[in-house]
Amino acid sequence: MSTALRSPANFKRDAAEAVTKPSLKIALDRTTGLLQRRRVDVLKAYPEFEATREVAKNIKDHTLAHLDHYLAEFEKNATAAGAVVHWAETPEQACKIVIDLCRQADAKSVTRVKSMLGEEIGLPKALAAAGIERVETDLAEHIIQLADEPPSHIVIPAMHKTREEVADLFAHHHKEPKIDGEVGTLVESARGELRPKYVAADVGISGANFLIASTGTVVTVTNEGNAELTTELPGMHIVTAGIEKVVPEPQHALVLLRLLARSALGTEFTQYTSFFTGPRREDETTGPEAMHIVLVDNGRTQMLASEMRPMLRCIRCAACINHCPVYGAIGGHPYGSTYPGPMGSVLTPALQSLEVAKDLPHACTLNGRCQEVCPVKIPLPDLIRSLRDDTWRRNLVPKPAKLAVQAWAWVAVRPSLYRLVSGLANYALRLWAGPRGMIAKLPLAGGWTQGRDFPRPTGPTFMTQYKRRQGR
Ligand code: SF4
């Protein structure tokens, strides 16, 4: 799926296509299943998890309530450490700042560490339009860059690819591919391809997992060590970060880091956690000569003032995505945005518009697993329900669906009529099902039976059974 064709407006079409791909199902089952099991195992050894969630929620809520104060403090301390802080209200402004900085550095080639904010603001496209070579250094981002595909997951961007597909890609694109079907050899092949590019890059671009206000520090986590190579070797380090990433003190970042690794990959801690405070100092021998931090709003202050505010607590761990049955069936691409799954169904309408992303809040079974696993206790089902209400109020729901729900609501508040109608429907469905006991096509609700048969009702309605029990 090319980046150009992505849009949440095409969700239904792309989801219908995605469920028909067997290799996608294999890739998703392998990875989400593994991540779920690992999370359960790592939490068994961390009994403080529930208490830490509450602390993390409070840290984020406190910071969001005083966001202006902590952002100003971060700017003051980052500047004192020698970094330059830039402010961008829109994705276009953010990209322009980054491109201008790259031009200042006369950059022909930049290395980049995985950053969802970078994807959100369209930085890869902006770099291409400016004629600057972009080298993705995260292994999964390297894979999707070679495949010319967008990420399908916020922590494991190539989750949709099987090992076999990656081997084919490397065989085709690497100068000296090492392919024997083993994951270790594939990693070696990528390392051989990327190492010279780290050295040749003029600018290194990273995101930020957290920004520490009291020290002006940028915190990044990786499992491959690519953040260090990306930011230390070139002469300039550019950070792009959302304004909600700020926390007051280092100890607050440490609380969130404990939850992040466990929730994201089911590990106690990430392999590499880097703290960058300003560029290289006079007494240091390594590090960039210049450090620029671009703080991006892109709709976040609007969210702050709306009922979507709890979403700004998100630390991008992807636990909600890994536990979402809808994501598990279709993967990330149909969401048509940087952020898939439950968190994407809330963030995308807020960051783009509900008009364009109107189907996303409806791509949810409201089973509540996302809220149960969220380390900062974001009430995702409530936010999704609220967005559904908005689609209803703003007439973004198809007319037939709206009429059907209105008719159902009219019947549902009249108990006698409801019992009569549900009894008749029960009887009709049994007749319709015939001897096989399954209904291949439902009248007026063909969408339900498009991909599976509808089973015949097996007994009297719930109300009839309830009444009989009461009578007994
Ligand atoms: S909404 Fe919660 S579970 Fe989902 S990515 Fe954000 S922090 Fe993680």
Residues whose N, C-alpha, C, O or C-beta is under 5 A from the ligand:
A	BS01	SF4	C314 I315 R316 C317 A318 A319 C320 M343 C370 V373 C374 P375 V376 I378
